[in-house]
């Protein structure tokens, strides 16, 4: 579940309310990084929320931290809060100290490089090296950074690990699927939160904007478009909640949450086009302007849809696995959330 009322989520919400007003994402994209926002999050220890108390972290409940991530996405936060949470969680799972500054993450692939979200701003990069079953910490500030093309306002850079010495590394018992489950769940929560915020912006706009002497919200075509979008948003929130609940239940073995995380990724990613098209359409030309807030949510949705693979990739992986699974086990997974990994 996603606890938006707990202490961690409440603290995050207050910080974002105070320091991430509607102008902040616009200013950040123009090159004015909101250091005060990041400093406030760090001073309150929020990037350490998933780090164990033995490692000088909070050891906070997973559902509370997901509530803080929800708040960050609804604020269109232009700092790597969720990314640092994941990076510090990875370090903690390997018994390594958390980073002192901001961080992002990468999973090893076929090439010794990775596209890093918030790569122009993250101080450190945490890599999961599947071949050696290691978690490693790299100094991103020492790397040559150049911005990559990215749909997200948060930007992206490519980090080439060859030639860079890790500051520290350690073996981990985490599997790739366990880390995928955490990353996909975090993205699912962010996407559901961003969808809800974009829906609220659209409803407010059509309620205030008039055409032919009456609000746009009174036109049946507008009502139909937003009704479809609202149903997709509700499904996205439920999928994200299911995935977050599975992570919370399986905190000691996140791999068991992999199926729920993949299902959430597929469900919500399929919804992205279904919701973003009507959101922009009901705004007319206003929805396509740089100065308006809507694109801070829709562009992130498009970027997060493709992050770590789009819905087509994950549908194929999930379908291939379930094709080898007995119907009884599939039914058990659907109804109880207890899946048997192949």
LUMMAR-257427 format. One record per residue (C-alpha): residue number from 1; x, y, z; residue in three letters. Coordinates in Angstrom, 3 decimals. Example, Ala and Ser with C-alpha at 12.3 -4.5 7.8 and 13.67 -1.06 7.14 Angstrom:
BEGIN
node seq->1, xx->12.300, yy->-4.500, zz->7.800, type->Ala
node seq->2, xx->13.670, yy->-1.060, zz->7.140, type->Ser
! end
This chain:
BEGIN
node seq->1, xx->0.000, yy->0.000, zz->0.000, type->Unk
node seq->2, xx->0.990, yy->3.638, zz->-0.405, type->Unk
node seq->3, xx->0.857, yy->5.519, zz->2.880, type->Unk
node seq->4, xx->0.623, yy->9.216, zz->2.095, type->Unk
node seq->5, xx->-0.259, yy->10.135, zz->5.704, type->Unk
node seq->6, xx->2.776, yy->8.758, zz->7.564, type->Unk
node seq->7, xx->5.611, yy->10.794, zz->9.053, type->Unk
node seq->8, xx->8.036, yy->10.260, zz->6.155, type->Unk
node seq->9, xx->5.427, yy->11.041, zz->3.514, type->Unk
node seq->10, xx->4.130, yy->13.987, zz->5.522, type->Unk
node seq->11, xx->7.609, yy->15.476, zz->5.859, type->Unk
node seq->12, xx->8.249, yy->15.072, zz->2.148, type->Unk
node seq->13, xx->4.895, yy->16.620, zz->1.274, type->Unk
node seq->14, xx->5.609, yy->19.672, zz->3.431, type->Unk
node seq->15, xx->9.062, yy->20.153, zz->1.889, type->Unk
node seq->16, xx->7.663, yy->19.913, zz->-1.627, type->Unk
node seq->17, xx->4.797, yy->22.248, zz->-0.773, type->Unk
node seq->18, xx->7.197, yy->24.828, zz->0.657, type->Unk
node seq->19, xx->10.084, yy->24.532, zz->-1.790, type->Unk
node seq->20, xx->8.711, yy->23.075, zz->-5.026, type->Unk
node seq->21, xx->6.067, yy->25.491, zz->-6.209, type->Unk
node seq->22, xx->4.879, yy->25.492, zz->-9.803, type->Unk
node seq->23, xx->7.761, yy->27.744, zz->-10.918, type->Unk
node seq->24, xx->10.494, yy->25.409, zz->-9.662, type->Unk
node seq->25, xx->10.223, yy->22.706, zz->-12.382, type->Unk
node seq->26, xx->10.200, yy->25.440, zz->-15.040, type->Unk
node seq->27, xx->13.260, yy->27.100, zz->-13.547, type->Unk
node seq->28, xx->15.073, yy->23.782, zz->-13.213, type->Unk
node seq->29, xx->14.559, yy->22.985, zz->-16.875, type->Unk
node seq->30, xx->15.950, yy->26.395, zz->-17.724, type->Unk
node seq->31, xx->19.136, yy->25.492, zz->-15.847, type->Unk
node seq->32, xx->18.402, yy->26.779, zz->-12.326, type->Unk
node seq->33, xx->18.827, yy->23.611, zz->-10.243, type->Unk
node seq->34, xx->16.788, yy->23.831, zz->-6.990, type->Unk
node seq->35, xx->19.616, yy->23.138, zz->-4.556, type->Unk
node seq->36, xx->17.539, yy->24.408, zz->-1.618, type->Unk
node seq->37, xx->14.954, yy->21.699, zz->-2.295, type->Unk
node seq->38, xx->17.574, yy->18.956, zz->-2.344, type->Unk
node seq->39, xx->19.269, yy->20.350, zz->0.777, type->Unk
node seq->40, xx->15.975, yy->20.287, zz->2.679, type->Unk
node seq->41, xx->15.326, yy->16.667, zz->1.705, type->Unk
node seq->42, xx->18.883, yy->15.695, zz->2.708, type->Unk
node seq->43, xx->18.810, yy->17.635, zz->5.996, type->Unk
node seq->44, xx->15.676, yy->15.736, zz->6.981, type->Unk
node seq->45, xx->17.373, yy->12.437, zz->6.091, type->Unk
node seq->46, xx->14.732, yy->11.443, zz->3.555, type->Unk
node seq->47, xx->17.180, yy->9.987, zz->0.975, type->Unk
node seq->48, xx->18.203, yy->7.547, zz->3.737, type->Unk
node seq->49, xx->14.662, yy->6.382, zz->4.457, type->Unk
node seq->50, xx->15.240, yy->2.859, zz->3.071, type->Unk
node seq->51, xx->18.684, yy->2.505, zz->4.659, type->Unk
node seq->52, xx->18.769, yy->0.310, zz->7.758, type->Unk
node seq->53, xx->19.247, yy->1.891, zz->11.165, type->Unk
node seq->54, xx->22.442, yy->-0.154, zz->11.580, type->Unk
node seq->55, xx->23.785, yy->1.722, zz->8.554, type->Unk
node seq->56, xx->22.746, yy->5.145, zz->9.921, type->Unk
node seq->57, xx->19.469, yy->5.264, zz->8.018, type->Unk
node seq->58, xx->15.796, yy->5.472, zz->8.972, type->Unk
node seq->59, xx->14.810, yy->1.884, zz->8.288, type->Unk
node seq->60, xx->11.382, yy->3.339, zz->7.452, type->Unk
node seq->61, xx->8.427, yy->1.236, zz->6.376, type->Unk
node seq->62, xx->8.296, yy->0.730, zz->2.641, type->Unk
node seq->63, xx->4.738, yy->1.985, zz->2.327, type->Unk
node seq->64, xx->5.611, yy->5.298, zz->4.003, type->Unk
node seq->65, xx->8.523, yy->5.893, zz->1.658, type->Unk
node seq->66, xx->6.333, yy->5.130, zz->-1.330, type->Unk
node seq->67, xx->4.083, yy->7.890, zz->0.001, type->Unk
node seq->68, xx->7.045, yy->10.287, zz->-0.102, type->Unk
node seq->69, xx->7.804, yy->9.197, zz->-3.675, type->Unk
node seq->70, xx->4.155, yy->9.850, zz->-4.540, type->Unk
node seq->71, xx->4.497, yy->13.390, zz->-3.172, type->Unk
node seq->72, xx->7.673, yy->14.007, zz->-5.182, type->Unk
node seq->73, xx->6.033, yy->12.925, zz->-8.439, type->Unk
node seq->74, xx->2.968, yy->15.075, zz->-7.808, type->Unk
node seq->75, xx->5.268, yy->18.053, zz->-7.291, type->Unk
node seq->76, xx->7.102, yy->17.289, zz->-10.572, type->Unk
node seq->77, xx->10.233, yy->17.229, zz->-8.420, type->Unk
node seq->78, xx->13.312, yy->18.184, zz->-10.467, type->Unk
node seq->79, xx->15.781, yy->16.563, zz->-8.032, type->Unk
node seq->80, xx->16.821, yy->12.870, zz->-7.942, type->Unk
node seq->81, xx->14.939, yy->11.935, zz->-4.784, type->Unk
node seq->82, xx->13.533, yy->8.578, zz->-5.922, type->Unk
node seq->83, xx->16.784, yy->7.721, zz->-7.704, type->Unk
node seq->84, xx->18.827, yy->8.377, zz->-4.547, type->Unk
node seq->85, xx->16.417, yy->6.280, zz->-2.494, type->Unk
node seq->86, xx->16.951, yy->3.347, zz->-4.857, type->Unk
node seq->87, xx->20.726, yy->3.858, zz->-5.003, type->Unk
node seq->88, xx->21.052, yy->3.984, zz->-1.207, type->Unk
node seq->89, xx->18.816, yy->0.944, zz->-0.861, type->Unk
node seq->90, xx->21.106, yy->-0.966, zz->-3.233, type->Unk
node seq->91, xx->24.189, yy->0.084, zz->-1.237, type->Unk
node seq->92, xx->22.552, yy->-0.875, zz->2.044, type->Unk
node seq->93, xx->21.617, yy->-4.311, zz->0.691, type->Unk
node seq->94, xx->25.320, yy->-4.874, zz->-0.028, type->Unk
node seq->95, xx->26.377, yy->-3.627, zz->3.414, type->Unk
node seq->96, xx->27.910, yy->-0.447, zz->1.985, type->Unk
node seq->97, xx->27.540, yy->3.027, zz->3.451, type->Unk
node seq->98, xx->24.957, yy->5.282, zz->1.800, type->Unk
node seq->99, xx->26.037, yy->8.237, zz->-0.309, type->Unk
node seq->100, xx->26.406, yy->11.646, zz->1.277, type->Unk
node seq->101, xx->24.966, yy->13.470, zz->-1.725, type->Unk
node seq->102, xx->22.558, yy->12.670, zz->-4.508, type->Unk
node seq->103, xx->22.807, yy->9.494, zz->-6.555, type->Unk
node seq->104, xx->21.339, yy->7.557, zz->-9.429, type->Unk
node seq->105, xx->21.550, yy->3.897, zz->-10.438, type->Unk
node seq->106, xx->22.363, yy->1.544, zz->-13.290, type->Unk
node seq->107, xx->22.073, yy->-2.153, zz->-14.046, type->Unk
node seq->108, xx->24.774, yy->-3.918, zz->-16.040, type->Unk
node seq->109, xx->23.924, yy->-4.683, zz->-19.633, type->Unk
node seq->110, xx->25.560, yy->-5.797, zz->-22.858, type->Unk
node seq->111, xx->27.794, yy->-2.725, zz->-23.002, type->Unk
node seq->112, xx->29.969, yy->-1.094, zz->-20.305, type->Unk
node seq->113, xx->27.794, yy->2.022, zz->-20.303, type->Unk
node seq->114, xx->24.359, yy->3.097, zz->-19.173, type->Unk
node seq->115, xx->21.934, yy->5.972, zz->-19.627, type->Unk
node seq->116, xx->21.589, yy->7.583, zz->-16.220, type->Unk
node seq->117, xx->18.473, yy->9.494, zz->-15.150, type->Unk
node seq->118, xx->19.425, yy->12.828, zz->-13.549, type->Unk
node seq->119, xx->22.929, yy->12.151, zz->-14.818, type->Unk
node seq->120, xx->23.820, yy->15.845, zz->-14.963, type->Unk
node seq->121, xx->22.997, yy->16.357, zz->-11.293, type->Unk
node seq->122, xx->23.607, yy->13.075, zz->-9.420, type->Unk
node seq->123, xx->26.861, yy->13.042, zz->-7.463, type->Unk
node seq->124, xx->27.244, yy->9.264, zz->-7.464, type->Unk
node seq->125, xx->26.211, yy->6.277, zz->-9.575, type->Unk
node seq->126, xx->25.414, yy->2.904, zz->-8.015, type->Unk
node seq->127, xx->25.846, yy->-0.050, zz->-10.374, type->Unk
node seq->128, xx->24.516, yy->-3.572, zz->-10.029, type->Unk
node seq->129, xx->26.981, yy->-5.830, zz->-11.844, type->Unk
node seq->130, xx->25.000, yy->-8.987, zz->-12.519, type->Unk
node seq->131, xx->27.964, yy->-10.963, zz->-13.887, type->Unk
node seq->132, xx->29.932, yy->-10.527, zz->-10.655, type->Unk
node seq->133, xx->26.924, yy->-10.202, zz->-8.327, type->Unk
node seq->134, xx->28.313, yy->-6.920, zz->-7.011, type->Unk
node seq->135, xx->27.070, yy->-3.488, zz->-6.055, type->Unk
node seq->136, xx->29.570, yy->-0.721, zz->-6.853, type->Unk
node seq->137, xx->29.674, yy->3.014, zz->-6.184, type->Unk
node seq->138, xx->31.144, yy->5.422, zz->-8.759, type->Unk
node seq->139, xx->31.821, yy->9.149, zz->-8.566, type->Unk
node seq->140, xx->29.723, yy->10.721, zz->-11.288, type->Unk
node seq->141, xx->31.322, yy->14.129, zz->-10.733, type->Unk
node seq->142, xx->34.649, yy->12.741, zz->-11.952, type->Unk
node seq->143, xx->33.087, yy->11.546, zz->-15.198, type->Unk
node seq->144, xx->32.860, yy->13.524, zz->-18.394, type->Unk
node seq->145, xx->29.169, yy->14.349, zz->-18.549, type->Unk
node seq->146, xx->27.215, yy->15.341, zz->-21.603, type->Unk
node seq->147, xx->23.446, yy->15.497, zz->-21.765, type->Unk
node seq->148, xx->21.630, yy->12.873, zz->-23.824, type->Unk
node seq->149, xx->18.356, yy->13.475, zz->-25.633, type->Unk
node seq->150, xx->15.554, yy->12.637, zz->-23.221, type->Unk
node seq->151, xx->11.800, yy->13.057, zz->-23.075, type->Unk
node seq->152, xx->11.924, yy->13.697, zz->-19.345, type->Unk
node seq->153, xx->12.626, yy->17.214, zz->-18.075, type->Unk
node seq->154, xx->14.967, yy->15.542, zz->-15.576, type->Unk
node seq->155, xx->17.441, yy->14.800, zz->-18.325, type->Unk
node seq->156, xx->19.816, yy->11.892, zz->-18.829, type->Unk
node seq->157, xx->23.507, yy->11.301, zz->-19.437, type->Unk
node seq->158, xx->25.556, yy->8.306, zz->-20.456, type->Unk
node seq->159, xx->28.059, yy->6.965, zz->-17.944, type->Unk
node seq->160, xx->30.830, yy->4.774, zz->-19.376, type->Unk
node seq->161, xx->32.039, yy->2.493, zz->-16.599, type->Unk
node seq->162, xx->35.167, yy->1.355, zz->-18.446, type->Unk
node seq->163, xx->38.156, yy->3.258, zz->-17.109, type->Unk
node seq->164, xx->36.413, yy->4.362, zz->-13.916, type->Unk
node seq->165, xx->37.448, yy->2.832, zz->-10.615, type->Unk
node seq->166, xx->34.692, yy->2.152, zz->-8.137, type->Unk
node seq->167, xx->34.985, yy->3.999, zz->-4.839, type->Unk
node seq->168, xx->33.670, yy->0.917, zz->-3.093, type->Unk
node seq->169, xx->32.032, yy->-2.361, zz->-4.030, type->Unk
node seq->170, xx->30.736, yy->-5.479, zz->-2.331, type->Unk
node seq->171, xx->29.047, yy->-8.746, zz->-3.128, type->Unk
node seq->172, xx->25.287, yy->-8.822, zz->-2.757, type->Unk
node seq->173, xx->22.648, yy->-11.492, zz->-2.363, type->Unk
node seq->174, xx->20.235, yy->-9.408, zz->-4.410, type->Unk
node seq->175, xx->19.242, yy->-10.857, zz->-7.752, type->Unk
node seq->176, xx->18.640, yy->-8.758, zz->-10.838, type->Unk
node seq->177, xx->14.925, yy->-9.520, zz->-10.537, type->Unk
node seq->178, xx->14.889, yy->-8.170, zz->-6.989, type->Unk
node seq->179, xx->16.398, yy->-4.852, zz->-8.127, type->Unk
node seq->180, xx->14.109, yy->-4.746, zz->-11.147, type->Unk
node seq->181, xx->11.134, yy->-5.232, zz->-8.824, type->Unk
node seq->182, xx->12.176, yy->-2.234, zz->-6.720, type->Unk
node seq->183, xx->12.916, yy->0.058, zz->-9.678, type->Unk
node seq->184, xx->9.735, yy->-0.875, zz->-11.549, type->Unk
node seq->185, xx->7.620, yy->-0.378, zz->-8.440, type->Unk
node seq->186, xx->9.103, yy->3.051, zz->-7.763, type->Unk
node seq->187, xx->8.443, yy->4.045, zz->-11.364, type->Unk
node seq->188, xx->4.890, yy->2.689, zz->-11.142, type->Unk
node seq->189, xx->4.211, yy->4.824, zz->-8.064, type->Unk
node seq->190, xx->5.675, yy->7.890, zz->-9.757, type->Unk
node seq->191, xx->3.638, yy->7.316, zz->-12.912, type->Unk
node seq->192, xx->0.364, yy->6.815, zz->-11.052, type->Unk
node seq->193, xx->0.985, yy->9.984, zz->-9.040, type->Unk
node seq->194, xx->1.857, yy->12.000, zz->-12.150, type->Unk
node seq->195, xx->-1.251, yy->10.725, zz->-13.944, type->Unk
node seq->196, xx->-3.462, yy->11.767, zz->-11.055, type->Unk
node seq->197, xx->-1.899, yy->15.236, zz->-10.968, type->Unk
node seq->198, xx->-2.283, yy->15.693, zz->-14.732, type->Unk
node seq->199, xx->-5.921, yy->14.603, zz->-14.425, type->Unk
node seq->200, xx->-6.527, yy->17.158, zz->-11.685, type->Unk
node seq->201, xx->-4.914, yy->19.904, zz->-13.784, type->Unk
node seq->202, xx->-7.146, yy->18.959, zz->-16.726, type->Unk
node seq->203, xx->-10.328, yy->18.876, zz->-14.649, type->Unk
node seq->204, xx->-9.533, yy->22.272, zz->-13.148, type->Unk
node seq->205, xx->-8.842, yy->23.733, zz->-16.587, type->Unk
node seq->206, xx->-12.072, yy->22.544, zz->-18.231, type->Unk
node seq->207, xx->-14.056, yy->23.656, zz->-15.192, type->Unk
node seq->208, xx->-12.764, yy->27.220, zz->-15.528, type->Unk
node seq->209, xx->-12.368, yy->27.654, zz->-19.289, type->Unk
node seq->210, xx->-15.536, yy->28.671, zz->-21.130, type->Unk
node seq->211, xx->-16.563, yy->28.213, zz->-24.748, type->Unk
node seq->212, xx->-19.845, yy->29.352, zz->-26.273, type->Unk
node seq->213, xx->-20.867, yy->30.767, zz->-22.914, type->Unk
node seq->214, xx->-20.410, yy->27.652, zz->-20.776, type->Unk
node seq->215, xx->-17.524, yy->25.749, zz->-19.151, type->Unk
node seq->216, xx->-15.743, yy->23.155, zz->-21.257, type->Unk
node seq->217, xx->-16.621, yy->20.601, zz->-18.586, type->Unk
node seq->218, xx->-20.277, yy->20.807, zz->-19.702, type->Unk
node seq->219, xx->-19.522, yy->19.459, zz->-23.166, type->Unk
node seq->220, xx->-20.225, yy->15.759, zz->-23.510, type->Unk
node seq->221, xx->-17.142, yy->15.062, zz->-25.624, type->Unk
node seq->222, xx->-14.909, yy->16.590, zz->-22.946, type->Unk
node seq->223, xx->-16.688, yy->14.646, zz->-20.225, type->Unk
node seq->224, xx->-16.199, yy->11.408, zz->-22.140, type->Unk
node seq->225, xx->-12.490, yy->12.022, zz->-22.708, type->Unk
node seq->226, xx->-11.808, yy->12.770, zz->-19.058, type->Unk
node seq->227, xx->-14.001, yy->9.903, zz->-17.859, type->Unk
node seq->228, xx->-11.882, yy->7.452, zz->-19.869, type->Unk
node seq->229, xx->-8.690, yy->9.083, zz->-18.564, type->Unk
node seq->230, xx->-9.979, yy->8.976, zz->-14.975, type->Unk
node seq->231, xx->-10.697, yy->5.244, zz->-15.228, type->Unk
node seq->232, xx->-7.173, yy->4.635, zz->-16.531, type->Unk
node seq->233, xx->-5.749, yy->6.728, zz->-13.670, type->Unk
node seq->234, xx->-7.713, yy->4.667, zz->-11.150, type->Unk
node seq->235, xx->-6.370, yy->1.447, zz->-12.679, type->Unk
node seq->236, xx->-2.837, yy->2.863, zz->-12.575, type->Unk
node seq->237, xx->-3.157, yy->3.769, zz->-8.907, type->Unk
node seq->238, xx->-4.444, yy->0.292, zz->-8.083, type->Unk
node seq->239, xx->-1.606, yy->-1.377, zz->-10.013, type->Unk
node seq->240, xx->0.992, yy->0.802, zz->-8.288, type->Unk
node seq->241, xx->-0.577, yy->0.107, zz->-4.895, type->Unk
node seq->242, xx->-0.491, yy->-3.628, zz->-5.531, type->Unk
node seq->243, xx->3.169, yy->-3.498, zz->-6.502, type->Unk
node seq->244, xx->4.082, yy->-1.322, zz->-3.509, type->Unk
node seq->245, xx->2.199, yy->-3.644, zz->-1.172, type->Unk
node seq->246, xx->4.065, yy->-6.627, zz->-2.612, type->Unk
node seq->247, xx->7.423, yy->-4.922, zz->-1.982, type->Unk
node seq->248, xx->6.356, yy->-4.175, zz->1.606, type->Unk
node seq->249, xx->5.251, yy->-7.782, zz->2.172, type->Unk
node seq->250, xx->8.436, yy->-9.192, zz->0.671, type->Unk
node seq->251, xx->10.957, yy->-6.714, zz->2.085, type->Unk
node seq->252, xx->13.314, yy->-9.562, zz->2.986, type->Unk
node seq->253, xx->13.145, yy->-11.047, zz->-0.509, type->Unk
node seq->254, xx->12.091, yy->-8.402, zz->-3.092, type->Unk
node seq->255, xx->12.387, yy->-10.919, zz->-5.907, type->Unk
node seq->256, xx->9.023, yy->-12.279, zz->-4.792, type->Unk
node seq->257, xx->7.513, yy->-8.912, zz->-5.740, type->Unk
node seq->258, xx->8.807, yy->-9.115, zz->-9.322, type->Unk
node seq->259, xx->5.572, yy->-10.294, zz->-10.931, type->Unk
node seq->260, xx->3.441, yy->-7.594, zz->-9.301, type->Unk
node seq->261, xx->6.018, yy->-4.961, zz->-10.290, type->Unk
node seq->262, xx->6.048, yy->-6.129, zz->-13.910, type->Unk
node seq->263, xx->2.246, yy->-6.244, zz->-14.039, type->Unk
node seq->264, xx->2.127, yy->-2.672, zz->-12.719, type->Unk
node seq->265, xx->4.714, yy->-1.570, zz->-15.264, type->Unk
node seq->266, xx->2.737, yy->-3.103, zz->-18.131, type->Unk
node seq->267, xx->-0.655, yy->-1.831, zz->-16.956, type->Unk
node seq->268, xx->0.459, yy->1.739, zz->-16.291, type->Unk
node seq->269, xx->2.654, yy->2.026, zz->-19.377, type->Unk
node seq->270, xx->-0.282, yy->0.929, zz->-21.545, type->Unk
node seq->271, xx->-2.303, yy->3.745, zz->-19.961, type->Unk
node seq->272, xx->0.192, yy->6.504, zz->-20.744, type->Unk
node seq->273, xx->-0.977, yy->7.280, zz->-24.271, type->Unk
node seq->274, xx->-4.618, yy->6.755, zz->-23.297, type->Unk
node seq->275, xx->-4.397, yy->9.500, zz->-20.664, type->Unk
node seq->276, xx->-1.859, yy->11.949, zz->-22.066, type->Unk
node seq->277, xx->-3.626, yy->12.385, zz->-25.407, type->Unk
node seq->278, xx->-6.942, yy->13.582, zz->-23.895, type->Unk
node seq->279, xx->-5.137, yy->15.648, zz->-21.261, type->Unk
node seq->280, xx->-3.466, yy->17.662, zz->-23.999, type->Unk
node seq->281, xx->-6.517, yy->17.672, zz->-26.252, type->Unk
node seq->282, xx->-8.901, yy->19.157, zz->-23.691, type->Unk
node seq->283, xx->-6.419, yy->21.962, zz->-23.078, type->Unk
node seq->284, xx->-6.238, yy->22.816, zz->-26.774, type->Unk
node seq->285, xx->-3.213, yy->24.918, zz->-27.680, type->Unk
node seq->286, xx->-2.611, yy->25.789, zz->-24.016, type->Unk
node seq->287, xx->-1.615, yy->22.196, zz->-23.261, type->Unk
node seq->288, xx->1.316, yy->22.340, zz->-25.669, type->Unk
node seq->289, xx->2.976, yy->25.479, zz->-24.345, type->Unk
node seq->290, xx->6.281, yy->25.412, zz->-22.484, type->Unk
node seq->291, xx->5.013, yy->27.825, zz->-19.832, type->Unk
node seq->292, xx->2.077, yy->25.641, zz->-18.790, type->Unk
node seq->293, xx->2.533, yy->22.949, zz->-16.115, type->Unk
node seq->294, xx->1.003, yy->19.966, zz->-17.896, type->Unk
node seq->295, xx->4.090, yy->18.886, zz->-19.848, type->Unk
node seq->296, xx->6.110, yy->18.405, zz->-16.661, type->Unk
node seq->297, xx->3.882, yy->15.414, zz->-15.959, type->Unk
node seq->298, xx->3.167, yy->14.069, zz->-19.432, type->Unk
node seq->299, xx->6.811, yy->14.171, zz->-20.534, type->Unk
node seq->300, xx->7.877, yy->12.321, zz->-17.392, type->Unk
node seq->301, xx->5.165, yy->9.749, zz->-18.053, type->Unk
node seq->302, xx->6.488, yy->9.164, zz->-21.574, type->Unk
node seq->303, xx->10.045, yy->8.853, zz->-20.268, type->Unk
node seq->304, xx->9.152, yy->6.558, zz->-17.358, type->Unk
node seq->305, xx->7.141, yy->4.360, zz->-19.726, type->Unk
node seq->306, xx->10.370, yy->3.508, zz->-21.559, type->Unk
node seq->307, xx->12.624, yy->3.394, zz->-18.487, type->Unk
node seq->308, xx->14.159, yy->-0.066, zz->-18.022, type->Unk
node seq->309, xx->12.135, yy->-1.249, zz->-21.008, type->Unk
node seq->310, xx->8.652, yy->-0.431, zz->-22.250, type->Unk
node seq->311, xx->5.434, yy->-2.383, zz->-21.759, type->Unk
node seq->312, xx->6.047, yy->-4.516, zz->-24.848, type->Unk
node seq->313, xx->9.340, yy->-5.826, zz->-23.467, type->Unk
node seq->314, xx->7.883, yy->-6.630, zz->-20.060, type->Unk
node seq->315, xx->4.711, yy->-8.159, zz->-21.530, type->Unk
node seq->316, xx->6.878, yy->-10.518, zz->-23.570, type->Unk
node seq->317, xx->9.043, yy->-11.468, zz->-20.577, type->Unk
node seq->318, xx->6.047, yy->-12.029, zz->-18.336, type->Unk
node seq->319, xx->4.095, yy->-13.904, zz->-20.974, type->Unk
node seq->320, xx->7.016, yy->-16.185, zz->-21.784, type->Unk
node seq->321, xx->7.372, yy->-17.090, zz->-18.126, type->Unk
node seq->322, xx->3.671, yy->-17.617, zz->-17.474, type->Unk
node seq->323, xx->3.381, yy->-19.820, zz->-20.563, type->Unk
node seq->324, xx->5.599, yy->-22.311, zz->-18.717, type->Unk
node seq->325, xx->3.621, yy->-22.010, zz->-15.479, type->Unk
node seq->326, xx->0.706, yy->-24.233, zz->-14.517, type->Unk
node seq->327, xx->-2.780, yy->-22.648, zz->-14.572, type->Unk
node seq->328, xx->-3.171, yy->-23.327, zz->-10.832, type->Unk
node seq->329, xx->-0.025, yy->-21.354, zz->-10.034, type->Unk
node seq->330, xx->-1.084, yy->-18.491, zz->-12.300, type->Unk
node seq->331, xx->-4.464, yy->-18.324, zz->-10.564, type->Unk
node seq->332, xx->-2.771, yy->-18.363, zz->-7.184, type->Unk
node seq->333, xx->-0.509, yy->-15.516, zz->-8.231, type->Unk
node seq->334, xx->-3.399, yy->-13.418, zz->-9.546, type->Unk
node seq->335, xx->-5.571, yy->-13.949, zz->-6.467, type->Unk
node seq->336, xx->-2.975, yy->-13.953, zz->-3.671, type->Unk
node seq->337, xx->0.101, yy->-12.221, zz->-5.085, type->Unk
node seq->338, xx->2.192, yy->-15.304, zz->-4.355, type->Unk
node seq->339, xx->3.969, yy->-16.149, zz->-7.572, type->Unk
node seq->340, xx->6.322, yy->-19.039, zz->-8.264, type->Unk
node seq->341, xx->9.390, yy->-17.838, zz->-10.128, type->Unk
node seq->342, xx->10.412, yy->-20.087, zz->-12.996, type->Unk
! end
